[in-house]
Amino acid sequence: MKNIKKNIPLTENSNKLFGYANLFSEFETLYNNENLPKILIFTGEKGTGKFSFIFHFINFILSKKTISPYNKENFTIQTDNEVFKKIKLNIEQNFNYLGCEKPNEISVDNVRELKLKLSKIPFNNFPRFTVIDDVELINASSANALLKLIE
C-alpha cells in the first residue's frame, strides 16, 4: 500500500502557534464536552495559520497522555513530543494528511488508500484526524471519491 501522506507542511517554526488562543480554547471546550463536530472546514487566505492551528489542536489531543504533552500555556509543541515526531516520520496512526497542491495532487487511489486506512481500528482509543489541505485544488474524480468517503 502506498503512503497517503504527502509533504506535510511542517517547518522549524511549526512548534509555536500564534494568534489562535481564543479559538483553541473554544475547540478544547467543544472537545471536552464531546461536541466537536466530526467534520470541520477551514477556509481563508493561504498563509493565515489554518493548518498550523489545526495541527496544534490535533497534537494537543493526541499527546495528552504522553511524556511530553502539548504545552497549552505557551501554545507550543515540545521538541521531544512523541506525536510530532511520529507525524514527521509518517507513522502516527491517528493522523492522516492529504495535500492537494501541485505537484502532489490527490488521486482517486489516494482517497481509496485513505478509506482503507480509516476502516482499520487504531490500537489506541484516541480519535483519528484527517487533514485535507488545499482541497479547492482537487480534481473532479478525486472530489467525487472523497465525497463518497465522507458520506
C-alpha positions as CSV (number, residue, x, y, z in Angstrom):
1,M,0.0,0.0,0.0
2,K,1.3,3.4,-0.9
3,N,1.8,6.1,1.7
4,I,-1.1,8.6,1.6
5,K,0.6,11.4,3.4
6,K,2.2,13.9,1.2
7,N,4.5,16.8,2.1
8,I,3.1,17.7,5.5
9,P,3.9,21.4,5.7
10,L,5.9,21.4,8.9
11,T,8.7,23.8,9.3
12,E,11.1,24.7,12.0
13,N,8.6,27.2,13.3
14,S,5.7,24.7,13.3
15,N,6.1,24.1,17.1
16,K,4.7,27.5,18.1
17,L,1.2,28.8,17.5
18,F,0.4,32.5,17.3
19,G,-2.9,34.3,17.5
20,Y,-5.3,31.5,18.0
21,A,-5.7,31.3,21.8
22,N,-9.4,32.1,21.9
23,L,-10.3,29.6,19.1
24,F,-8.1,27.0,20.7
25,S,-10.0,27.4,24.0
26,E,-13.3,27.1,22.2
27,F,-12.2,24.0,20.4
28,E,-10.9,22.5,23.7
29,T,-14.3,23.1,25.3
30,L,-16.1,21.5,22.4
31,Y,-13.8,18.5,22.5
32,N,-14.1,18.1,26.3
33,N,-17.9,18.3,26.1
34,E,-17.9,15.8,23.3
35,N,-19.5,18.4,21.0
36,L,-16.6,18.9,18.5
37,P,-18.1,18.2,15.0
38,K,-16.8,15.2,13.1
39,I,-16.1,17.3,10.1
40,L,-14.7,20.8,10.1
41,I,-13.9,23.0,7.2
42,F,-11.5,25.9,7.5
43,T,-11.4,28.5,4.7
44,G,-9.4,31.6,4.2
45,E,-6.3,33.2,2.7
46,K,-3.3,30.9,2.3
47,G,-0.7,31.5,5.0
48,T,-3.1,32.7,7.7
49,G,-2.3,29.7,10.0
50,K,-5.3,27.4,9.4
51,F,-3.1,24.4,9.1
52,S,-0.9,25.4,12.0
53,F,-3.9,25.9,14.2
54,I,-5.5,22.5,13.4
55,F,-2.1,20.8,13.6
56,H,-1.5,22.2,17.1
57,F,-5.0,21.3,18.3
58,I,-4.6,17.7,17.0
59,N,-1.2,17.5,18.7
60,F,-2.9,18.7,21.9
61,I,-5.5,15.9,21.7
62,L,-3.2,13.1,20.7
63,S,-0.3,13.9,23.1
64,K,-2.4,14.3,26.3
65,K,-1.1,11.1,27.8
66,T,2.4,11.2,26.6
67,I,5.7,12.1,28.3
68,S,5.9,15.4,26.5
69,P,2.3,16.6,26.0
70,Y,1.3,19.8,24.2
71,N,2.2,22.9,26.2
72,K,-1.1,24.7,26.1
73,E,0.1,27.5,28.4
74,N,2.6,28.6,25.7
75,F,0.8,27.1,22.7
76,T,4.0,25.1,21.9
77,I,4.7,21.6,20.7
78,Q,7.7,20.4,22.7
79,T,10.8,19.3,20.8
80,D,10.6,15.8,22.3
81,N,6.9,15.4,21.7
82,E,6.2,11.8,20.5
83,V,3.2,12.7,18.4
84,F,5.0,15.4,16.5
85,K,7.9,13.0,15.8
86,K,5.6,10.3,14.6
87,I,3.8,12.7,12.3
88,K,7.1,13.8,10.8
89,L,8.1,10.2,10.3
90,N,4.7,9.4,8.8
91,I,3.9,6.7,11.4
92,E,1.2,8.3,13.6
93,Q,-1.8,6.0,13.2
94,N,-4.3,8.7,14.3
95,F,-3.3,11.4,11.8
96,N,-3.7,11.4,8.0
97,Y,-2.7,14.2,5.7
98,L,-3.6,14.7,2.1
99,G,-2.1,17.7,0.3
100,C,-3.7,18.9,-3.0
101,E,-1.2,21.4,-4.1
102,K,0.8,20.6,-7.2
103,P,2.8,18.5,-8.0
104,N,1.3,16.2,-5.3
105,E,-2.3,16.3,-6.3
106,I,-4.7,13.9,-4.6
107,S,-5.6,10.9,-6.9
108,V,-8.6,8.6,-6.6
109,D,-6.1,6.0,-5.4
110,N,-5.1,8.3,-2.5
111,V,-8.7,8.5,-1.5
112,R,-9.1,4.7,-1.7
113,E,-6.0,4.3,0.5
114,L,-7.5,6.8,3.0
115,K,-10.7,4.8,3.0
116,L,-8.8,1.6,3.7
117,K,-6.8,3.2,6.5
118,L,-9.9,4.6,8.1
119,S,-11.6,1.3,8.0
120,K,-9.0,-0.2,10.3
121,I,-9.3,0.2,14.1
122,P,-6.4,2.1,15.7
123,F,-4.5,0.4,18.6
124,N,-5.4,3.2,21.0
125,N,-8.6,4.9,21.9
126,F,-7.7,8.4,20.6
127,P,-9.7,10.0,17.8
128,R,-8.4,10.0,14.3
129,F,-7.9,13.1,12.3
130,T,-7.6,13.6,8.6
131,V,-6.4,16.9,7.2
132,I,-7.1,17.7,3.5
133,D,-5.1,20.7,2.7
134,D,-5.9,23.0,-0.4
135,V,-8.9,20.9,-1.1
136,E,-10.2,23.5,-3.6
137,L,-7.4,22.3,-5.9
138,I,-8.7,18.7,-6.0
139,N,-9.7,17.3,-9.4
140,A,-13.3,16.2,-10.1
141,S,-12.7,12.4,-10.0
142,S,-10.9,12.7,-6.6
143,A,-13.5,15.1,-5.3
144,N,-16.3,12.6,-6.1
145,A,-14.4,9.7,-4.4
146,L,-13.8,11.9,-1.4
147,L,-17.5,12.8,-1.2
148,K,-18.4,9.2,-1.3
149,L,-16.0,8.5,1.6
150,I,-17.4,11.3,3.7
151,E,-21.0,10.1,3.2
